[in-house]
Amino acid sequence: MLIPLILSGGSGTRLWPVSRKNLPKQFLSLTGQGTLFQQTVERTRLLPDVAAPIVVASEDHRFLAAEQLLETGVKNATIVLEPVARNTAPAIALGALQAVKRDPDAILLVLPADHLIGDADSFSEGVHLALPAANAGWLVTFGIRPDRPETGFGYIRRAEVIDDGAYQVAQFVEKPALATAEAYLADGGYDWNSGMFMFKASRYLEELEQYAPDMLEAVRIAYESAKADLDFVRIDAEAFARVPDNSIDYAVMEKTLRAAVIPVSCDWSDIGSWSALWLAGARDAQGNLREGDTITVNTSNSLLRSHERHLLATVGVDNLIVVTTPDATLVAHRDAAQDVKRVVDELKAAGRSEHSFHRIVRRPWGSYDSIESGERFQVKRIVVKPGAALSLQKHHHRAEHWIVVSGTAEVTCDERVFLLGENQSTYIPLGSVHRLRNPGKVPLELIEVQSGSYLGEDDIVRIEDVYGRS
């Protein structure tokens, strides 16, 4: 049984301000059809005899992962929730333990959720070539044949041939200096380290037991204490917090004697920065990658991305990245794209929220957009999906006014339950137990005006919730 294991715990800080903690790059539509996560899922569906995927995702992103899986039409997927990030080696161990429950001989195809592959046929061919080696007990990684000297990736040096298309790994190499990367390209025996793997789930657990036994034991304890929650496997948070943090490369692949590499050319990119997205995108005659409402005058070799209902104009610039969102704008030289992470670090150090949240925040029931705020008031645009409902809740510090813009709202306010239509409104007093539900078949849109001494999102006491958040 070939089981895709999709790792979806990354934060994508180098793609700020579009990628943020609550909506990281794998769940964004950056290029092509669907999000990077959905594109990864769709690639696995093209493979023959493939089982439903196992997804390892952050607990914070559980509803994003579930909803985007549903949109792709995938059924029977298993979503394993990491309560805290512990890097790729423990995440893959969780997936391997889940896989051997399905089939003791299961083969895992480990794929990061945030990679772009332009040539799905070549990718599928690489998977086909990797199967014999994986069945023979090798831990196979996929090396990307380099087409340029790249200093942003690690490299794999090939050794002797194992099987058709498969080579034993001679050495894993850290990100090199430019001169070294040029030498690797000229040599022809080096591939980029893609972070994609194939191996028997049982073999990975055996290697982890040999080289990182403390990690495997801690992961087992956390996994065996897991609980089913709606469509999720919720890993015990206290136990998983004790798991050592390490990558599969350092924990296993650089130590094992059974590492193999399959070189592939599949138009791959890890979309690890804005410059990587610029390289992967469809650029115009001036070398510009443009998205949204943009006007360019004497502009070349730049990435320009504007958000909805916002015009972005550039004049006389070259090699720039300009990205706008409703609450933040990034301007950077393309050569400095890797340093965007330092902006995120500055935001964290300053205690600001822009590294975590967008102005538009998605929830399992829909979304809200914080339109305006000031002393003792806040205005939000709320959209509720058909059939969805917010939690039954109350607030200690704020009252709320709701004005329906479109659709129908079912309102619970203390003992009353009533309907509101377009242009109708109601008042929710401070301390009242209330709920908002959309009983209709079209989205419900309303304006919420909050007033009170404290308007933070943590002033929510959930009494009952269909999404298990109470």
N, C-alpha and C positions, 0 to 999 in steps of 0.2 A: 504494500500500500504506500503510495507516494502522497505525503501530506505536506502541503505548503504551511510553513510557519512564518507568519508575517509579524515582524517586529515593529511596533508602532509607538515606541515610547520617547522618541526624540523631541527636542524643543525648537530646533531650527532658528537659533538666535541670530545667525548671520543674515537671515532674511527679514529682520526687523526693518520697518514697522508693520509689515503685512503678517509675518509669522510671529505669534506671541504665545506665551505659556498656555493660555486657555484655548487657543486655536493655532496649533503649530503647522508647519509647512506641509506635512503629509496629508492634512485634511483640507488643503487649499487647492483650488484650481489655478495652477500657475502656467501651464502650457498643455495643449492638447485637450481631449475630451475627459471630463471628470477630474476628480482630485488625484493627487499622486497615489494616495492609498487605494482609491478605486481602480486606477490604472494597474497597480500591482496585483490586485485581486483579479482583474480581467485577464492579465497575462497568464495567471495560473489556470484559468478556465480553458485556455487554448491547448493545454497539455493533455495528452491521452491518459486515461485511467488514473485521474487525479482525484483524491478525496476532498471533502470539505475542509477548508483551512482552519488552522488554529491561529488566533490573533492574540498576541501579548501586547496589552495597551495599558497606559496609565489609568488609574482609577478616575482621574479627573476627566478623561476623554471617553469614558465608557459609552455614553449615549451618542457621541459623534461616530465612534466606530460602528456601533450597532445600526445607526440610521444609514450610514454610507454603505454598509454591507447590504442592507435591505434594498437600497436603491440600485445596487448591481444585480439583484435577483439571486444572490447566494443564500442558500438555506442550509441549516444544520451546522453552521460555523460555530466554533467554540471561542469565546472571548475570555481570556485569562487576564485578570486585573492585577497589575503591580501596584501595591500601596505606596511604595517609594521606588525611585530609580536606583538600580544597582548594576547598570551596564549590561553588556550583551551576554556575557557568560552565564550569569544567573537567569536572565530572561530566556535564553535558549534551553537551559536546564528545566525550567517550568514547562516549556513547550514539549520537551522530550519526555518528561514524566506523564504529561497528558496524552502524548502520542502512544506510548507503550501500553496505556490502558485500552486504547482502541485496538492495537495490533502490536504484539511483542517484536515483530520484525519490521515495523514501520520505518520507512525512509523519509527523512525530513528534507525539504527544500527550504532553506532559511533565506528569507528575503527582507531587507529593510523596506519599510513602507514608503519611504520618501525618495526613492531613486527613479530616474527617468530612463527608459529604454526605447529607443526609436525603431529598432529592428527586432520585432517580436519573433520572426522566423529564425533568425540567428540565435536568439536567446533560447528558443525551444530546442534547436539543434544542440546547443551546449548542454542543456539539461539531459537530452537523450544520450550524449557522449559520457556524461558523468555517472549514469546509472550503473554500468558494470563495475566501475571502481568503487562506488558506494556499496554495492552489494558484496564486494570482496573485502569490505572492512576498512577501506580508506576514508579519511576525512577530507572531502574534496572542497576546494575553494575555487571560485571562478575568477580568473585573471582577465583583465581587459587589455587587449593589445593597444599599446600607446600610439597615438598619432601626433604627439607633440611632447616636448620636455615639460613635464608638469611637476611643480614643487609642492602642490597641495595634497598629493596622494602618497600613501605608502606603496612600496613595490614588492613584487615576488620574483625571485630568481629561480628559473626552471633548472631541474637536473635531468636525469635520464628518463626515457619514455617508460611508462608503466603499461599502457594499453593504448588503443586507438584514440588519439586526441588527448590523453591524460599523461601528465608528467609528475614525477616526484618533486616535491619542493626542496630546493637547495637552501634557500634563505629568505626570511622576511626582512625587508629593509624599511627603515623609518623614512619619513618625508625628506627628500634630499635637497641639497643646494642645486642651483640652476646648472652649474657645470657638470655635476654628477648626473642630474636628470638627462642632460644632453648625451652623456656617455652611455647611459642605460638605453636610450633610444637608438643610438648608433650600434650598440652591441646586439640588440635584437633578441636577447635571452631573458628580458625582464618584462613583466606585465604589471599593470596597476592592480592594487589590492582592492577589490570591489566590495568586500564585506558580505558577499553572497556565498552560501555553502550548501553542500548536500552530503548527508551521511545517515547511517542507521541511527535511530534515536538511542538504541541500546549501546552502540559503540561510543557515542558522545558521552553518555553517562559513565561508561567504563573509563574513558580517558580522563574525565573530570575527577573520577574517584582516585585515579593514579596521581594526577598532578595538582589537584585542588580539592582534597578530601573534605576539608573543613567547610568549603563552600557548598559542596554537594550535600553534606549532612544538614547544613542549615537550610538549604533550599527544600530538601525532603521534609523536614519538620514543618516548614511553612506551608508546603503543598498539602501535606497530609491533614493539616488543620483547616484547609480551605472549605468554604461554604458556597452552596449554590444560591445565587441571588438574582431573581428574574432570569435573564438570558446569560448571566455572567458566572464565572468561577472566581470568587473573591478570595484572594490569598490572605492568610492571617498577617495582619500588619505588624504586630509586635514581633512575631517570629521572623518575618522577612526583613525587618530593620536590622537584624543581627547578621544578615548575609554579607560576606565581603564583597566590595565593589571591584569588579575587574572585567576586562573585555575578553572575548573568546580568543583573540590573537595572543594576548599575554598569558592567559590562564591555560590554554590548551595548544593552539595551533603552532606556536613557536617552540613548544616542548615535545610534541608528539613525534614519533618516528614514522607515522603513517599519514602524513600530510601530502595531499596531491593537489595539482592545479590543472584546470581546463582553461586554456586561453580561448577567449571569444572576442569577436568584433560585432557588437550589437548596438552601436550608437548610444553608449551608456553615459550617464552623468549622475553624480550624487546630488546635484542641485545644492551644493554646499555653500553657495554665496550668490550674490547678485551677478557677479561676473560669470559664474558658471551658468546661470540662467541665460545671460546674454549670449554666451557661446552656443547654448543648446537651442535658442529660439530662432524664429524666422525673421531675419533682419532685412530692412529695406535697402535700396540702392546706396544710401549714405551710411550703411552699417548701423542703423538705429533699430533697436527693438522697442516697439511702441505698443502700449495697451491703454485703452480708455480714450478720453477726449484730449488729444495732444495736437499742438501746432509747433512745427520746427522751422527755424530760419537759421541757415548756416550752422547746422548742428550735425555732428557725425559721431559714429562709433559709440553711441550712448544708449543706455537703458532708461526709458521714460515710461512710468506707470502712474496713471491718474485714477482716482476713485470715482465712483458714480456722481454725476452732476457737478463735476469739478474740472475746469479747463486748466491744462498744464501747457505753458508755452516756454520755449527755450530759444535763445538768440546767441549765435556766435560761440557755441561751446563744443567741446570734443572730449570723448572718453569720460563722460560723467554718468553717474547713476542718480536719477531723481525719482523718488517714489513718494506719493502722497496718500494719506489715509484721512478720514474725517478728523482725527485728533493729533496727527503727527506727520512731519515731512522729513525725509532723508535726502541729503545732497552729499555725494561722496565721489571721489575720483575712482574710476574703475579699478585701478591698480591697488587701491586701499580697501577693496570690498571685504577682505577677511577681517578687517578691524572693526566692522560694524558691531561685532560682539562686545567691544569695549563700551559702546553707547549703552547697551543693555546692562552692563556691569555698573555704569554710572547711574542709571535709573534705579537699579536695585539699591545701590549705596545711599541714594538720596531718599529712599522710601517712597518712590513714586510708583504709580500703578500701570504706567503705559507699557512696561515690559511684559505684563501679564494679561491685561484686558484691552480689548478694543472698545471703542465707543458703542458699537453694536455687539451685544453679548448673546450667544446662542444658548438656549436651554432645551431640554427634551420636549417641552411643550411648544416651542417656537423661538422667539427672540425679543429683545428690547433694545432700544436705541436711546441713550441719554442725550436728549436734544439740548437742554439748557439746565443750568444749576446756579444757585447763588446762596446767600445766607438764608437758611431756614426754608428753602424750597428747591424742588427739582422737577423737571418735566421729562417724561419718557414717552416714546412711541412703542406700544406693545403689539406684537402680532402673535396670535394663538392659532395653531394648526386646527383644521377640522377634527372634531371629536376629542381634542386634547383639553387638559385642565391643569391649572396651577394647583399647588398644594393648598389644603385648608390651613390657614395661618392667621397670625395676629402680629401686631407691632407694638412695642412699648413706647416709642418716641415719635411716631408720625401718624398723621391722618392722610387719606387719599381721596382724590376726586377722579372718577372715570368718565370719559366722554367717548361714546362709540362713534367711530368714523365710518366703518363699513362692517357688514356681517351682523351676527346676532350674538349677544352675550347672555349667558346664564349666570346670575350673580347670587352668591350666598352671602348674607350679612347677618350674623347672629342667627336668629330664628327664622328669618325671611329668606325665601328663594324666589327670584323673579327674573323676567327677561327684559333686556334692553335692546332696542333697534337703533338704526342709524340716526345720529343727531340727538339721541337721548343720553342722559347722564345720571350718575348717582354719587353719593358721598359715603365714604367708609370712615367712621369715627375712630380715633385713636383707641386701641385696645379691643376693637371689635373682631370677632372671629369671622373670617371671610374667605371666599374662594371665587375664582373666575374660571368659567368653562365655555368652550365653544361647542354648542350643540348642533351647529349647521354643517353644511358640506362645502363651504368656502371659508378662506381665512378670515378671522376676526381681527380687525385693527381698531385700536383705541388709543386715546391720549390719557396718560395718567399724570396728575399733578400732585406731588407729595409736598406736605408742609409739616414742619416739626423741628424739634431741637436737635435731632440726630437722624441722618438719612442714609446711613451705611447699609450695605447689603447684609451685614451680619445681624441687623435688627429684624430678623425673621424667626418666629417661633412656629415651626411646622408641626401641626397636630396630626395631619393625615396626608399621605402622598402616594399616588399611584406609581411613582418612580423610585420608591424605596429610600427617599431622602429624609423622612421624618425621624 
